[in-house]
Amino acid sequence: MMIVRDFMQKNFTCVSPQCTVKSAAEEMIHKGVDTLFVTENDEVVGVIGIRDLFTLPIPASFGGPMKIMEEGNLIRGWEDTPVEQLMNPNVISVPENYPIMGAAMRMINEGKHPLAILHGKKLIGIIDRSDIVKALLKMDVST
């Protein structure tokens, strides 16, 4: 059985809850990622995605309609707003020994990716849809 630990990304970027949204946005663009995990004392406390950047002043987890905002106000808001005000505290995570297909089903059923891979409460990796596809392509189905 294939498990997430064997296919997870070990190089990932985290931000603190006190980091500004602007800094998080710059990090997403610099690293070429759409999602950052928010950690405090090595524990995952939230997740912020690129779509969350457009939800000021309402966090994306709110689920209400977004109001039109002038560009300058949005950027100024990014400079003044800590990530903890926009992050989603409902992080989807799996333990390091979780089956690959179980992780795929969580992504499909819960509509979230990447998933946080935890050892206890510590974030040790992440896995996204492309990692699962890579794992499946390596699988020997000839037996």
BAMARNU-663471 format. One record per residue (C-alpha): residue in three letters; chain; residue number from 1; x, y, z. Coordinates in steps of 0.25 Angstrom, whole numbers, plus 5000, padded with zeros to 4 digits. Layout:
<sites>
<site><residu>ALA</residu><chaine>A</chaine><num>NUM</num><east>X</east><north>Y</north><up>Z</up></site>
...
</sites>
This chain:
<sites>
<site><residu>MET</residu><chaine>A</chaine><num>1</num><east>5000</east><north>5000</north><up>5000</up></site>
<site><residu>MET</residu><chaine>A</chaine><num>2</num><east>5005</east><north>5014</north><up>4996</up></site>
<site><residu>ILE</residu><chaine>A</chaine><num>3</num><east>5005</east><north>5024</north><up>5007</up></site>
<site><residu>VAL</residu><chaine>A</chaine><num>4</num><east>5006</east><north>5039</north><up>5007</up></site>
<site><residu>ARG</residu><chaine>A</chaine><num>5</num><east>5020</east><north>5040</north><up>5014</up></site>
<site><residu>ASP</residu><chaine>A</chaine><num>6</num><east>5026</east><north>5033</north><up>5002</up></site>
<site><residu>PHE</residu><chaine>A</chaine><num>7</num><east>5021</east><north>5044</north><up>4992</up></site>
<site><residu>MET</residu><chaine>A</chaine><num>8</num><east>5019</east><north>5057</north><up>5000</up></site>
<site><residu>GLN</residu><chaine>A</chaine><num>9</num><east>5026</east><north>5070</north><up>4997</up></site>
<site><residu>LYS</residu><chaine>A</chaine><num>10</num><east>5037</east><north>5072</north><up>5008</up></site>
<site><residu>ASN</residu><chaine>A</chaine><num>11</num><east>5040</east><north>5086</north><up>5004</up></site>
<site><residu>PHE</residu><chaine>A</chaine><num>12</num><east>5029</east><north>5095</north><up>5007</up></site>
<site><residu>THR</residu><chaine>A</chaine><num>13</num><east>5026</east><north>5109</north><up>5012</up></site>
<site><residu>CYS</residu><chaine>A</chaine><num>14</num><east>5019</east><north>5113</north><up>5024</up></site>
<site><residu>VAL</residu><chaine>A</chaine><num>15</num><east>5016</east><north>5127</north><up>5030</up></site>
<site><residu>SER</residu><chaine>A</chaine><num>16</num><east>5012</east><north>5131</north><up>5044</up></site>
<site><residu>PRO</residu><chaine>A</chaine><num>17</num><east>4998</east><north>5136</north><up>5048</up></site>
<site><residu>GLN</residu><chaine>A</chaine><num>18</num><east>5004</east><north>5150</north><up>5050</up></site>
<site><residu>CYS</residu><chaine>A</chaine><num>19</num><east>5010</east><north>5151</north><up>5036</up></site>
<site><residu>THR</residu><chaine>A</chaine><num>20</num><east>5004</east><north>5161</north><up>5028</up></site>
<site><residu>VAL</residu><chaine>A</chaine><num>21</num><east>4995</east><north>5157</north><up>5016</up></site>
<site><residu>LYS</residu><chaine>A</chaine><num>22</num><east>5004</east><north>5165</north><up>5007</up></site>
<site><residu>SER</residu><chaine>A</chaine><num>23</num><east>5016</east><north>5157</north><up>5011</up></site>
<site><residu>ALA</residu><chaine>A</chaine><num>24</num><east>5008</east><north>5144</north><up>5010</up></site>
<site><residu>ALA</residu><chaine>A</chaine><num>25</num><east>5004</east><north>5148</north><up>4996</up></site>
<site><residu>GLU</residu><chaine>A</chaine><num>26</num><east>5018</east><north>5152</north><up>4992</up></site>
<site><residu>GLU</residu><chaine>A</chaine><num>27</num><east>5023</east><north>5138</north><up>4997</up></site>
<site><residu>MET</residu><chaine>A</chaine><num>28</num><east>5012</east><north>5131</north><up>4989</up></site>
<site><residu>ILE</residu><chaine>A</chaine><num>29</num><east>5017</east><north>5138</north><up>4976</up></site>
<site><residu>HIS</residu><chaine>A</chaine><num>30</num><east>5031</east><north>5136</north><up>4979</up></site>
<site><residu>LYS</residu><chaine>A</chaine><num>31</num><east>5030</east><north>5121</north><up>4982</up></site>
<site><residu>GLY</residu><chaine>A</chaine><num>32</num><east>5019</east><north>5119</north><up>4971</up></site>
<site><residu>VAL</residu><chaine>A</chaine><num>33</num><east>5009</east><north>5113</north><up>4980</up></site>
<site><residu>ASP</residu><chaine>A</chaine><num>34</num><east>4994</east><north>5116</north><up>4983</up></site>
<site><residu>THR</residu><chaine>A</chaine><num>35</num><east>4994</east><north>5111</north><up>4997</up></site>
<site><residu>LEU</residu><chaine>A</chaine><num>36</num><east>5002</east><north>5114</north><up>5010</up></site>
<site><residu>PHE</residu><chaine>A</chaine><num>37</num><east>5000</east><north>5107</north><up>5023</up></site>
<site><residu>VAL</residu><chaine>A</chaine><num>38</num><east>5000</east><north>5116</north><up>5035</up></site>
<site><residu>THR</residu><chaine>A</chaine><num>39</num><east>5008</east><north>5110</north><up>5047</up></site>
<site><residu>GLU</residu><chaine>A</chaine><num>40</num><east>5011</east><north>5114</north><up>5061</up></site>
<site><residu>ASN</residu><chaine>A</chaine><num>41</num><east>5021</east><north>5107</north><up>5070</up></site>
<site><residu>ASP</residu><chaine>A</chaine><num>42</num><east>5022</east><north>5096</north><up>5059</up></site>
<site><residu>GLU</residu><chaine>A</chaine><num>43</num><east>5007</east><north>5094</north><up>5060</up></site>
<site><residu>VAL</residu><chaine>A</chaine><num>44</num><east>4998</east><north>5096</north><up>5048</up></site>
<site><residu>VAL</residu><chaine>A</chaine><num>45</num><east>4987</east><north>5106</north><up>5052</up></site>
<site><residu>GLY</residu><chaine>A</chaine><num>46</num><east>4982</east><north>5110</north><up>5038</up></site>
<site><residu>VAL</residu><chaine>A</chaine><num>47</num><east>4983</east><north>5111</north><up>5023</up></site>
<site><residu>ILE</residu><chaine>A</chaine><num>48</num><east>4983</east><north>5123</north><up>5014</up></site>
<site><residu>GLY</residu><chaine>A</chaine><num>49</num><east>4980</east><north>5121</north><up>4999</up></site>
<site><residu>ILE</residu><chaine>A</chaine><num>50</num><east>4982</east><north>5131</north><up>4988</up></site>
<site><residu>ARG</residu><chaine>A</chaine><num>51</num><east>4967</east><north>5133</north><up>4987</up></site>
<site><residu>ASP</residu><chaine>A</chaine><num>52</num><east>4967</east><north>5137</north><up>5001</up></site>
<site><residu>LEU</residu><chaine>A</chaine><num>53</num><east>4975</east><north>5150</north><up>4997</up></site>
<site><residu>PHE</residu><chaine>A</chaine><num>54</num><east>4962</east><north>5155</north><up>4991</up></site>
<site><residu>THR</residu><chaine>A</chaine><num>55</num><east>4953</east><north>5153</north><up>5002</up></site>
<site><residu>LEU</residu><chaine>A</chaine><num>56</num><east>4957</east><north>5166</north><up>5011</up></site>
<site><residu>PRO</residu><chaine>A</chaine><num>57</num><east>4951</east><north>5169</north><up>5020</up></site>
<site><residu>ILE</residu><chaine>A</chaine><num>58</num><east>4943</east><north>5156</north><up>5020</up></site>
<site><residu>PRO</residu><chaine>A</chaine><num>59</num><east>4951</east><north>5143</north><up>5022</up></site>
<site><residu>ALA</residu><chaine>A</chaine><num>60</num><east>4949</east><north>5133</north><up>5011</up></site>
<site><residu>SER</residu><chaine>A</chaine><num>61</num><east>4943</east><north>5123</north><up>5021</up></site>
<site><residu>PHE</residu><chaine>A</chaine><num>62</num><east>4932</east><north>5132</north><up>5024</up></site>
<site><residu>GLY</residu><chaine>A</chaine><num>63</num><east>4924</east><north>5128</north><up>5011</up></site>
<site><residu>GLY</residu><chaine>A</chaine><num>64</num><east>4917</east><north>5141</north><up>5009</up></site>
<site><residu>PRO</residu><chaine>A</chaine><num>65</num><east>4917</east><north>5149</north><up>4996</up></site>
<site><residu>MET</residu><chaine>A</chaine><num>66</num><east>4929</east><north>5157</north><up>4993</up></site>
<site><residu>LYS</residu><chaine>A</chaine><num>67</num><east>4927</east><north>5172</north><up>4992</up></site>
<site><residu>ILE</residu><chaine>A</chaine><num>68</num><east>4935</east><north>5180</north><up>4981</up></site>
<site><residu>MET</residu><chaine>A</chaine><num>69</num><east>4947</east><north>5187</north><up>4986</up></site>
<site><residu>GLU</residu><chaine>A</chaine><num>70</num><east>4956</east><north>5198</north><up>4980</up></site>
<site><residu>GLU</residu><chaine>A</chaine><num>71</num><east>4970</east><north>5192</north><up>4977</up></site>
<site><residu>GLY</residu><chaine>A</chaine><num>72</num><east>4977</east><north>5202</north><up>4986</up></site>
<site><residu>ASN</residu><chaine>A</chaine><num>73</num><east>4968</east><north>5199</north><up>4998</up></site>
<site><residu>LEU</residu><chaine>A</chaine><num>74</num><east>4971</east><north>5184</north><up>4995</up></site>
<site><residu>ILE</residu><chaine>A</chaine><num>75</num><east>4986</east><north>5186</north><up>4995</up></site>
<site><residu>ARG</residu><chaine>A</chaine><num>76</num><east>4986</east><north>5195</north><up>5007</up></site>
<site><residu>GLY</residu><chaine>A</chaine><num>77</num><east>4978</east><north>5184</north><up>5014</up></site>
<site><residu>TRP</residu><chaine>A</chaine><num>78</num><east>4988</east><north>5174</north><up>5011</up></site>
<site><residu>GLU</residu><chaine>A</chaine><num>79</num><east>4999</east><north>5183</north><up>5017</up></site>
<site><residu>ASP</residu><chaine>A</chaine><num>80</num><east>4991</east><north>5184</north><up>5030</up></site>
<site><residu>THR</residu><chaine>A</chaine><num>81</num><east>4984</east><north>5171</north><up>5032</up></site>
<site><residu>PRO</residu><chaine>A</chaine><num>82</num><east>4991</east><north>5159</north><up>5039</up></site>
<site><residu>VAL</residu><chaine>A</chaine><num>83</num><east>4989</east><north>5146</north><up>5032</up></site>
<site><residu>GLU</residu><chaine>A</chaine><num>84</num><east>4981</east><north>5140</north><up>5044</up></site>
<site><residu>GLN</residu><chaine>A</chaine><num>85</num><east>4969</east><north>5149</north><up>5040</up></site>
<site><residu>LEU</residu><chaine>A</chaine><num>86</num><east>4968</east><north>5143</north><up>5027</up></site>
<site><residu>MET</residu><chaine>A</chaine><num>87</num><east>4973</east><north>5129</north><up>5029</up></site>
<site><residu>ASN</residu><chaine>A</chaine><num>88</num><east>4964</east><north>5117</north><up>5029</up></site>
<site><residu>PRO</residu><chaine>A</chaine><num>89</num><east>4966</east><north>5110</north><up>5043</up></site>
<site><residu>ASN</residu><chaine>A</chaine><num>90</num><east>4959</east><north>5097</north><up>5037</up></site>
<site><residu>VAL</residu><chaine>A</chaine><num>91</num><east>4972</east><north>5090</north><up>5032</up></site>
<site><residu>ILE</residu><chaine>A</chaine><num>92</num><east>4970</east><north>5077</north><up>5025</up></site>
<site><residu>SER</residu><chaine>A</chaine><num>93</num><east>4982</east><north>5068</north><up>5030</up></site>
<site><residu>VAL</residu><chaine>A</chaine><num>94</num><east>4986</east><north>5054</north><up>5029</up></site>
<site><residu>PRO</residu><chaine>A</chaine><num>95</num><east>4996</east><north>5046</north><up>5037</up></site>
<site><residu>GLU</residu><chaine>A</chaine><num>96</num><east>5009</east><north>5042</north><up>5030</up></site>
<site><residu>ASN</residu><chaine>A</chaine><num>97</num><east>5005</east><north>5027</north><up>5029</up></site>
<site><residu>TYR</residu><chaine>A</chaine><num>98</num><east>4991</east><north>5030</north><up>5022</up></site>
<site><residu>PRO</residu><chaine>A</chaine><num>99</num><east>4988</east><north>5023</north><up>5009</up></site>
<site><residu>ILE</residu><chaine>A</chaine><num>100</num><east>4990</east><north>5031</north><up>4996</up></site>
<site><residu>MET</residu><chaine>A</chaine><num>101</num><east>4976</east><north>5027</north><up>4991</up></site>
<site><residu>GLY</residu><chaine>A</chaine><num>102</num><east>4971</east><north>5032</north><up>5005</up></site>
<site><residu>ALA</residu><chaine>A</chaine><num>103</num><east>4977</east><north>5045</north><up>5003</up></site>
<site><residu>ALA</residu><chaine>A</chaine><num>104</num><east>4972</east><north>5046</north><up>4989</up></site>
<site><residu>MET</residu><chaine>A</chaine><num>105</num><east>4958</east><north>5043</north><up>4994</up></site>
<site><residu>ARG</residu><chaine>A</chaine><num>106</num><east>4959</east><north>5054</north><up>5004</up></site>
<site><residu>MET</residu><chaine>A</chaine><num>107</num><east>4963</east><north>5064</north><up>4994</up></site>
<site><residu>ILE</residu><chaine>A</chaine><num>108</num><east>4952</east><north>5060</north><up>4985</up></site>
<site><residu>ASN</residu><chaine>A</chaine><num>109</num><east>4941</east><north>5059</north><up>4996</up></site>
<site><residu>GLU</residu><chaine>A</chaine><num>110</num><east>4945</east><north>5071</north><up>5004</up></site>
<site><residu>GLY</residu><chaine>A</chaine><num>111</num><east>4949</east><north>5080</north><up>4992</up></site>
<site><residu>LYS</residu><chaine>A</chaine><num>112</num><east>4963</east><north>5084</north><up>4998</up></site>
<site><residu>HIS</residu><chaine>A</chaine><num>113</num><east>4977</east><north>5082</north><up>4994</up></site>
<site><residu>PRO</residu><chaine>A</chaine><num>114</num><east>4988</east><north>5082</north><up>4997</up></site>
<site><residu>LEU</residu><chaine>A</chaine><num>115</num><east>4987</east><north>5074</north><up>5010</up></site>
<site><residu>ALA</residu><chaine>A</chaine><num>116</num><east>4996</east><north>5076</north><up>5022</up></site>
<site><residu>ILE</residu><chaine>A</chaine><num>117</num><east>5004</east><north>5063</north><up>5026</up></site>
<site><residu>LEU</residu><chaine>A</chaine><num>118</num><east>5006</east><north>5062</north><up>5041</up></site>
<site><residu>HIS</residu><chaine>A</chaine><num>119</num><east>5015</east><north>5055</north><up>5050</up></site>
<site><residu>GLY</residu><chaine>A</chaine><num>120</num><east>5007</east><north>5056</north><up>5063</up></site>
<site><residu>LYS</residu><chaine>A</chaine><num>121</num><east>5003</east><north>5071</north><up>5062</up></site>
<site><residu>LYS</residu><chaine>A</chaine><num>122</num><east>5016</east><north>5075</north><up>5054</up></site>
<site><residu>LEU</residu><chaine>A</chaine><num>123</num><east>5015</east><north>5079</north><up>5040</up></site>
<site><residu>ILE</residu><chaine>A</chaine><num>124</num><east>5025</east><north>5070</north><up>5032</up></site>
<site><residu>GLY</residu><chaine>A</chaine><num>125</num><east>5020</east><north>5071</north><up>5018</up></site>
<site><residu>ILE</residu><chaine>A</chaine><num>126</num><east>5009</east><north>5074</north><up>5008</up></site>
<site><residu>ILE</residu><chaine>A</chaine><num>127</num><east>5003</east><north>5066</north><up>4997</up></site>
<site><residu>ASP</residu><chaine>A</chaine><num>128</num><east>4995</east><north>5071</north><up>4986</up></site>
<site><residu>ARG</residu><chaine>A</chaine><num>129</num><east>4988</east><north>5065</north><up>4974</up></site>
<site><residu>SER</residu><chaine>A</chaine><num>130</num><east>5000</east><north>5065</north><up>4965</up></site>
<site><residu>ASP</residu><chaine>A</chaine><num>131</num><east>5008</east><north>5057</north><up>4976</up></site>
<site><residu>ILE</residu><chaine>A</chaine><num>132</num><east>4997</east><north>5047</north><up>4976</up></site>
<site><residu>VAL</residu><chaine>A</chaine><num>133</num><east>4997</east><north>5046</north><up>4961</up></site>
<site><residu>LYS</residu><chaine>A</chaine><num>134</num><east>5012</east><north>5044</north><up>4961</up></site>
<site><residu>ALA</residu><chaine>A</chaine><num>135</num><east>5010</east><north>5033</north><up>4972</up></site>
<site><residu>LEU</residu><chaine>A</chaine><num>136</num><east>5000</east><north>5026</north><up>4963</up></site>
<site><residu>LEU</residu><chaine>A</chaine><num>137</num><east>5008</east><north>5026</north><up>4951</up></site>
<site><residu>LYS</residu><chaine>A</chaine><num>138</num><east>5019</east><north>5019</north><up>4958</up></site>
<site><residu>MET</residu><chaine>A</chaine><num>139</num><east>5010</east><north>5008</north><up>4963</up></site>
<site><residu>ASP</residu><chaine>A</chaine><num>140</num><east>5013</east><north>4994</north><up>4957</up></site>
<site><residu>VAL</residu><chaine>A</chaine><num>141</num><east>4999</east><north>4989</north><up>4952</up></site>
<site><residu>SER</residu><chaine>A</chaine><num>142</num><east>5005</east><north>4977</north><up>4944</up></site>
<site><residu>THR</residu><chaine>A</chaine><num>143</num><east>5003</east><north>4967</north><up>4956</up></site>
</sites>
